[in-house]
Amino acid sequence: LDLGPSQIDIGMLAATYRADGRGLSVEEFTAEAVAGATGDNKIERRASRDVVLYGFGRIGRLIARLLIEKAGSGNGLRLRAIVVRKGSGQDIVKRASLLRRDSIHGQFQG
C-alpha cells in the first residue's frame, strides 16, 4: 500500500467495514477507504521546517504541545528549541511541570 502521510482511525474504519453490506474483503475495503491518500493521489511529505519558540508562557506551552502532538503527521513542522528568559533553576522546572499538567487542557501525553 503506497500510503502518504495520513491519520487513520482504525476503530472507525472497522465499524464502517462491519456496517458495509457490499461483501468486500478487508483488503478491498481498506484500499477503497484510503484511496485518496495512496498512489498518485497521495500528498507528498513536504520539506520539514524547523520551529523555534520564543517564550514559554501559556501560549508558548500550548503551541509546544500542538507541535509535539503533531510531530510526524506530515505537516512539516519540527519543534527544535524553546527560548526562555534567564531565571532561576526552579523557573524552568515549574514551566516543565505546567507543560505536563495544564489546569485547562489537562495532562499532556507527549
ABEGO torsion letter per residue (X at the ends): XBBBBBBBBAAAAAAAAAABAAGBBAAAAAAAAAAAABEAABBBBBBBBBBBBBEABAAAAAAAAAAAAABGAGAGBBBABBBBBBBBAAAAAAAAAAAABBAAAEBBAX
